[in-house]
Every structure is written in C-alpha cells, then in structure tokens.
Amino acid sequence: MLLELHVRNFALIEQADLVFREGLTVLSGETGAGKSILIDSISAALGAKAGKDLIRTGAEYAYIDLLFSVEGEERRQEILDLGITPEEDGTLILSRKIMKNRSVMRVNDEAVTAALLKKLTGMLIDIHGQHEHQKLLYPESHLTFIDRMAPEELSRLKERTAGCYKRYAEIRAVLKKEADRSFRAREEEILRYEVAEIEAARLRPGEEDELRAEYTKVRNAARITAALSEAAEALETDQVSRAVRRISDVTEYAPELETLRAELEELDALLSDARRNTGDLIREMTFDEQRLAELAERLDLIRGLEDKYGEDVPGILELLGRKQERLAFLETFEARRADMAAEAGRLEKELSALSDRITSIRKETADRLAGEISGQLKALNFAGSVFEIRFTEKEGFGPDGRDGAEFFISTNPGEPPKPLKNVASGGELSRIMLAMKTVLADRDETETLIFDEIDTGISGRTAQMVSERLAMAARKRQVLCITHLPQIAAMADHHLLIRKETDGSRTRTGIREISGEEITGELARLIGGTTITSGVLQTAGEMKTLAEEKKSQI
C-alpha cells in the first residue's frame, strides 16, 4: 500500500507532502490545477519516462519519494527474489532524482535499473489512465488472470506439468542436437585427440611460474656467477676483525666502548656468514645447456596449449574435465538414444493428458470469469456489452500447458467483439478495467490502484454506478482516483483538493486534504460550477449523506 508521497520541484508542484490511507482517496480540483501532474510524479518515481522539462523552472532538479508498505509473506518473498530487501517493518522507499542530464532511481537508498524497478512496481501499484500501459491489455497476461481465478487443482497440475516439461524439453534438445551421426563422429574424434593431447602434457597448476623462474636463472648463470665472485672478493677483508681486536684491547679503560665492541663482533660474524654463503652459491651455480633446452621445450609446450585453448593451465585442466565428460557422453549416446526417445514419448503422453485437464479447468474458469465481468460491465452502464475469453492452442507444449487466451469485448450492441487491446476510448477502457478489477480483487495481489480520468465521457446514472464500483474495489484495495464528477467524489473515504496558486510572479500547485464543510463545498463546485447557491450546497450535502449510506451497505 502507498503510505506517503513527497514531491519537490516537479512541474508546477514546488513542494507536496501527502499521506495516503486505506480505502478510496479522491483527488479533485479545477481543470489545469495539476491533478494529473500529481499522478505523473508517481509514475516518474515508478520509472516512467521523465525529461528535464518536468523540472520546475529555476530549480536544479526534481525529486519524488514514495513510501510503500509491503504486506504478506508471499509478496515479501517475491520482492526478495528480485534482490530487494524491504525494511523490517515491511516498508519500501522508492525515489527518483531528475536532473537536467540524467536521473537516478533508488529503492531503499540503493540505485536500481529501470528494468528492475518496473518489475518491482508491477507488484506494488497499478495505474489506469488514458495514456498509461495496462497490464490487462497484454494478451500474454490474460492467461495469468484466468489461472488466478481457477481452483487449487490447477496450481497442482501446473506444477506437475512444469516438472514434466522441463525433462521433456531437455531430452528433445539433446536428441535434436545429436541427430547428425556424422557430426557426432567428427566431434568425438576431435575430442579424443584433444583429451589425449592435454592428458599427455601432465599439466600442473603453478608449474609454468616455477619453470619460468628456473629458466631465467639457468640462462643467466654466467652473469650470476660473475656477480657472486665479485661479491666474494669484496667480502675478503680482515679489517672488521682488526677493529674488533683493537677495541677489545682498550675496553677495560673505557667501559662505554663495550656496546661498540658488541656491534663490531656481530658485524664480523655476519661478514663471515656472507663469505661462506657466497662461496657455496658460486660452487652450486653452473650453466647446464641441456637443462636450459629442457626448460625451454616444456615452456613452449605449455604456452602452445594455452594459445590453442585460450586458457591458462587451471583453465585448460577445467576444460579437460568438460571434454572428458562430453566424450564419455558421445561414446555412449547411441546405446542410450532409444531409451531417451522412449522416455520423451512417455513424457509427451503425460504432458498431453495434463494439458487437456488444464485446458478444461481454464475454460470452465474463463466461462465463470467472463460471466462475472459481463455482469459488472452491465452494472457500469454497458447495457449491450459482450465480453468473451477466447482460447487458442499453441504449437507444442509449454511449462504450463499449451493454451493461449485473449480477452475480447464489444461495448456497442450489434458490433462484433474485438481484442481488448483495440478498445480506443480512454473512458470506456477505464470502466472496463474497473469492472475487471472488481471481479479480480480477491486474486489480484496489487495493493494500490490509481484511476486517472475514469469519468471521461460519463455522467448521471453511469457515474453513480462507477462510483459504487470504485467504493467496492476500495474495500479490498487502496484506490486513488482523479475525478471531475460529484458522484465519484462523494464516495471518497479521503478527499484531496488540488488548487493552482500564484503570488503574481510564480504559479504553483497546492494540495491538501479536506473534510466536513470543505468537502460539501467542493462537491457543490463540481455540481454547480462557478455559481454555488444554497440549493446546490444542500444538494451536495444530500449527495454526501447518500454516498455514506451506500458505502455502509457495500
């Protein structure tokens, strides 16, 4: 559920801080006051396109902040699966900063991509307006809505089908890939050669570094020996020993020289050790031309394999394991082919039976769903409307059967039903969506619905019917609705008034919640326009009273 909205410097909105609650929240105000701008700010925070022209004149950036409450362990897990972690109390903060050259979107103060944000917001909120995309319009989503209305048996069947299809698809893919026997034979021959080549090399992790170090040492043996010899010659001196003896002779006369004597003795010992070690190294250091050739040959072999396979030694050893596994598969494939084909045949029969049962349940559900939606459409003054759900059979199986489904509708008597996505009128479309949402309210898990301009092109009895359906939907979902009609505004549980304000030099949109007599006054404005008489005010009061009575019945 949407809890709070904070907007800064977005179009005409200089600053808005709104708190939303459960039930039906109506937003009303004069045309051009900025009602749709408020919805646009929400859409922008949810990842919709938002250019720099939406930044309020004179401001460096626009900022929108949405606070949601995530309820239910299942919904929380779905969000966790996206890699997003709600706060311990279930809250999520979605924010967007729109700057002149870029924008930054965050969830709980962590930057997110537009694609990830789109997945997340689809779980949290559904915006219905004349120019907003509707997930109910996409045929690929229609099957999902049918399945949500289906009995629990369908979920169990789909789970079995998914497991069966996974294995079936794996076998089919293998059989298709390995269909060409001559190609397999060539691959097997190449693999056998490559496996033998790598195995014969007896590669060892870290060996290349060791060989390179030894090669460098052997190749430069003469230079190393010369350097050691010069060092040995330089170390051949008894000057330090003489210094030790001379200081020792006079230490008894000057005790403070004891420290110097100890240091010289330590230095003399170190020189002695260095002379001995240098001599040992000179005797050990020899140039072995044969060893140098062996090292060069081994390094050439390793580097040749690395160049050929495009991997270092650990990578080649890992590649060897995969090649050995593939070779073993190919060597035994012919013996297993018949068994795999037989298993695929059994799985296909099982998938066919499962899919038939799934289709049967879906069609039964679709008949019930279509009937309920038709009833809601008639209640929304689509007296001659026809709503159908048409099924198609996909080519081949899928993880959830082989059904395709699409919603068709005709809102005018005598006109044939057309795909829902082809319905052109924004007002009609919003009412159709409202009818569907009313039916699907128990199954659709989106907690917040926003209807922008749902009242376009309607009045009188139709407006009253729409208002009642909105109130009905708001009993189970949070509903926000922009309206120009008093019938809808009267049904509000919470009423936000949007006004355009000016100080003579700048214009801004002001938003505040109203109650009591202010609601009556706003209803009167919606009824009577600029001229509000005592009779209009009385009518507005009666309309609000009747609406409260109707809501109590709902």
N, C-alpha and C positions, 0 to 999 in steps of 0.2 A: 504494500500500500504506500502511496505517496504521502509523506508526512509534511515536508516543508519544501518551499521554493524560494530561492534567493537570487535576485537578478540585479545586475549593475550595468548601467550604460549600454543597454540593448535597445536599439532603435529609439522610440520615444520614452522608454522606461529608464528613468535616471536611477531609481532605486525602488525595489519591491521586495518585501519580506512577508511571505504568506505561509500560514499554517493550514493544512488540509486535514479533514477528519473523515470518518466513515459516512456512508450514505450518499445522497445526491447533493452536489455542490453546483450551483448555477452561477454563471458569470454573465452579467448584463451591463448595458451602457449604451450611450448614443453611438450611432454609426460613425466609425472613424476614431472612436475613443482609444482603441488599442486592444480590443478583446482578442483578436486573432494574433496580435503581436505576442501576447502572453503565451498562447499555445505554441507559437513559433519559437519562443525562448525554451520551452520544454523540449520541443523537437530538436532544437540545436544541441541541447545538453545530451540528448539521446543519440547524437551522431549524424543528424540530418545536415545537408549542405548549408553552410553559413558563411557568407562572404564578408569582406571588410566593410561593405556598405551598411551592415547591421550595427556597426559600432556607432554609438551616439556621437553626434558632431561635437568636436572639441575634446573627446576622450581618447586615451591611448589604446584602450582595449575594452571589450565587453566580457562580462563574467556571469556564468549561470551555475547555480549549485542546486542539486536535487537530493533530498534525503528520503530514502525508502526504508520501509520495514519489511523484512523477509519473514514470512510465516510458514510453518510446516517443514518437517524434516526432509520430505521428498524434494521440495523446491530448493531448500538449502543445499542438498546434495547435488542437484543439477548445477547450481552455481559453483559449487566447489569443483565439479568436474571441468568447468571452464578455466580453472586455475585462479579463481577469485574467491577470497575468504571474507565473508561478512563479519562484522564485529560480533562480540559475544552476545550482545543483546539483539542480534539479527539485523542491524542497520547496515545500509549501504549508502555511500555518498558518491554521487556521480557529478562531476564538474567539468566545465569547459571554459577555457580562456581563448577568446577570439581576438587575435592581433592582426595588424594590417598585412603581414606577410605570411602568417601561419596561425594555426590554432592547436591547442594542447588539450587532450581529453584524459581524464583521470577517474579511477574508481578507487575509493578509499585511499586517495593520495598517491596511487601508483599509475603511471602512464599506461594507457591501453591503446590498441589499434582500433580503427573504425569497425573492422570486421568482428572483432571480439565484442565490442560494445553493442553492435547490432544483435548478436546472439543473446547477450545479457538482457538488453532492454525488451526483446521479444518476450521474455519471461515475466517482465515486471509491469508493462503498460501497453495498451493498445489504443492508438489514436485514429479516430474515424473522422475524416473531413473530405471535402470535395477534391482536394489535391494530394491527399496522403495515400500511400500504398496501403492496401488492406490485405492481411494475410488470408482472409476468407476469399479473396478474389483469385488466388492462385490455385488452379486445379490440383496441383500436387499436394495441397494441404487438405483437400476435401475428404480424402480417404481417412486422414487422421481424425477429423471431426466425427465421421461416422463411427470409427473404432472407439472413440471416447464414449459414445452413447450405447455401445454394444454391451452384452452381458459379459461376465467374468470369463466365461468359457472361451471367448475369442482371444483373450490375453494368453491363456494356456496354449491354445492351438498355435498362435503366432510364435510363441517361444519354442515350441517343438519344431515348427516349420523353419525357423531361423537356424536352429542347430542342424537340421537335416539338409537344408540348402547349403550351408557352409561346407559340409563334407562333399555334397554332390558337386558343387562348383569346383572344389579342389581337384576331385577326380577328373571331371570334364576338362579342366585346364591342363592337367598332366597328359591325358590321352590325346588332346589336341596338339599340344606342344611336341609330343613324342611320336606323332603319326608317321613322320617320314623316316623309314627304317634306314635308308642310305645316309641321311644326315646324321642319325644317331651313330651309325658305324664310323663315320668320319670323326665325329666328336669324341667317340670312345678311343679311337686310335690316337688322336692328338692328346687326350688326357693321359692315356697310358704312357706316352713318350714324356710328357711334362712331369708327371709324378715320378717316373724313373729318374729323370734329369735332376730334379730337386732332391730326391732321396739320396742319389749318388753323391751329391755335393756335401752331405752331412753338415749342414749349416748349424751354427751355434750362436745364440744371441750374445753380443759383446765381442765376438771373435774378430770382427773387422777392425775395431778400435785397437785391440791388442796387436794385431798383425801390422797395422799402420805404424804404431809406436815402435815395434821391433824393427820394421823395415827402415824407418828413419834412423834408428840407432846404428844398425849394421852398415847402412850406406855411408854414414858419416864417421865410421870407426877411426879412420886415419886422423881426421881433424880432432876428434875427441881425445885420441892418444897423444897427439902433439900438445894439446892444451893441458892434459894431465902431467905431461913431462915437464912443461914449463912451470906448472904449479909446484911440482915436486922439487924442482931446482930452487925455486923461490923459498920454499919451506926449509931448505937445508941451511940452517944457521944455528949457532950456539949463543947468539947474542942475548937471548932471553935467559938462558941458563946462567950466563955470566952475571946478568943483572940480579938474578935470584941470589947467587953466591955473595956478591958484593953487599947487597942489602942485609943479608943474614949476618955478615961479619960485624955490622955496626948496630944491629937491633938492640943489643944489650945496653948501648949508650943512649939510644933514643927509642923508647918503647912505642912511641906513636907511629914508628915505621912498620910495626907488626902487620897492620892492615895492608900496606903496600906490598909487603913480602908475600902475604897470602894470595893477593891478587896476581902477582907475578908467577907464583908457583902454579896457580890454576891455569894461567895463560901458557906456561911451559908444558903442562900436561896436555892441553888442547892442541898445541902445535905438534907434540909427539904423536897424538892420535891421528891428526890430519896427515902427517908424513906417512904413517903406516897405512892408512886407508887409501891414500893416493897411490902408493906402491901396489897395493892389492888390485886396485882398479886398472892400473897400467898392465899388470900381468894378465888380468882377465880379458881386457879389450883386444880382440883380434878381428880382422876383416875376413869374413867367410863368404867367398863369392858364391859358393853353391847354396848356402842358406839364403843369401840375398835373392838368388834366382827363384828359390822355392817360395819365399815370401811374395815376390812379385807375381808369380804364377797363381798363387792362392788368392791374392787380392784381385787379380784380373778376373778370376772365375767368379768371385762374389760380386764384383761390380758388373760383370756381364749379366748375371742373373737379375741383379737389381734393375739394370737398364731394360732387360727383356720384359720383366713382370711389373715394372713400375712401382716397386715396393722396396722398403729396406728389409733387412734379414728377418726381424719379427713378423713383418707383413707377409713375406714370402712363406714363412712357416705356417702362418694362419691360412694363407691361400692354399697351401699344400693340403691342409685338412679338408678344406671345401672341395678341392679337386678329387681327393681320395673318396670323399662321400658321394660326389656326383658319379665318379667312375663305378663305384660299387652299385649305385642305383641303375646305371645303364647296363651293367653286366648281368643284372638280374631282372631287367624290365620285361623282356619277352616272356619269361616264366610267370610274371605277375600280371601281365596285360589282361588275360582272360578273367582273372579274379576281380580286377578293377572294373572291367566292363560290366561284369555281373552285378557288382555292388552298385554301380551307377544305375543300372536297370532297376534294382530293388528300391533304391532311393527315389527314382523318378516316379515309380508307382505310389510310394508313400507320400511324396510331395503332391501328386495329383489328388490323392484322397484327402489330404489335409487342406489343400487349396479349395477343393469342392465344398468342403464343410465351412471353411472361412467365408467363401463367396455366399453361401446360403445364409449364414448369420448376418453378414453385412447387408444383404438385400432385405432381409427381414427388418433389420435396424433402420435401413435407409427409408423403407416404407413408413415406419413409425415416425422417423425424424422429419420426412417431407410433410407428413400429415400435420405434425405439431407446428412446423414453420408456416405452413399454409394457414393454419388457424390464427397464428399470431399476425400474419400479413393481413388477413381479413379484419382482425381487430384494429389494425393500423390503417383502415380505410382503403385497402387494396381489395375491394369487393370482388372483382372478377379476376384476381390474380391466380396464376397456376405456378406451382413450384414443383420441380421434378429433380430426382437424382438419377443420372444415367450412368450405367456401368459399361466399361469396355474390358476386353480380355487382352492382357499384354502378351507379347510374343515371348514364350518361355516363362520360367518360374523366377520368382524373386524371394528374398528372405521373409516377406510377409504375404506370400501368395502370388497370384497373377492378375489381381484386379486393378483397374483404373476407374476413377469415378469423377464426375463433374456435376456441379450444381447448374440447373437451368431454370429460368424464370420468365414468365410473361406477366406484365403488370396491367396490360390492357386486354379486355375481352376480345376474342377473335384473332389475336396475334399469337403466332406460334412461340413456344418457349425458346429463349436464346441463352447461350452461356452467360453466367452471372457476370463474368469479366467484361461483357459487352454492354452492360447497362450504363447509359450515358449520364442520366440525371443525378446530380450530386444529392439532391433532397431525397429522391427515391432510394438511392444507394444507401444513404444513412439510415433510412427507415428499415430497409431490408436487413442491414447489419444489426439494427436494434432487435428486430424480430428473431434473428438467429441467436444473438447474444442472450435473449430472454430464454430461449429453449435450451441453449448450451451452457447456461450459467452454472449448473451443478458440475459440469465436466470440464469446462474451460478454466484453466488454472490461472489465467492472467487476472491479477487482483484489481488493477486500475483501468478503467475505460474512460476515454475522452471523446466526446462528440462535439465536433465543430460544425456549426450551421446545419444541425439536424433538422431545423424547422424551415429550411428553404422551400418555398413554394407550397406551404401548407397553412391551414387556418381552421377555425371553427372546430367541428367535431373531430377531424383528423388530428388537430393539435392536442385536443384533450386526450385522445387515445394514445398519442405519442408520449404525453406527459405521464400517463398511468404506467406505460411500459417502462419508461425510464425509472420511475419510482420502484417498480417491481424489480428491475435489474439491480437497483441500488440497495435492495435488501440483502443481496448476496455479494455484491461487489462495490468498490468505491467508484462512483461515477461523477465525472466533471462534464458540464455541458454549457456551451455558449448558446445563448438564445435571444431572440427578439420578441418571443411570444409570452404573454402573461400567463397562459395556461400552463406552460412548462415552468416558468419562473415561480409560480405559486406552489409547485410541488417540492421546492427545494428544502432540504434539511439545513443547508447553509447557503448564504447568498453573498456573493462578492460583487461590489459595484465598481465599475471601471469608468473613470472620467478623464477627459483631456483638460489639463490645466495650463495656464500661461501667466507669466508675470509681466507681459508686454514685450519681453525680449527673447524669451525661450519658452518652448512648449514641452510639456512632459505629461506622461500618463500616470494617473494616481489610482491606486487600488486599495480598497478597504472592505471589510466585512460589515454588513448592515443587519439590523434586526428591528423588530417591533414596528413602529410607525414608519420608519425609513423604508422597510420592505413594502408596506402599503403604498407609500408614495411612489416607489419605483414601479410597482405593478400598475398604479394609476397612470404613470408616464407611458408605459408600454401599451395601455388600453387607449388613452386619450391623446397621446402625442404632446404637443406644446400647451394645449388648453386643458387644464385639470380642474374640473368643477367638483362641487361637493358630491354630486351624484356619481362621478367617476371614482372618487375616493371611496364612496360607500360600496360601489361595485367591486373595487379592488379588495376591500376588506372582506366582503362576502366570498369572493373567489378564494382568498387565502383560507378562510374558515372551511369552505367546502373541500379544498385540497387537503387540509389536515384530516378531515373526516375520511376522505378517500384513502389516504395513506394508512390510517389506523385499520381500515378494512383489509388493505394489502398485507 
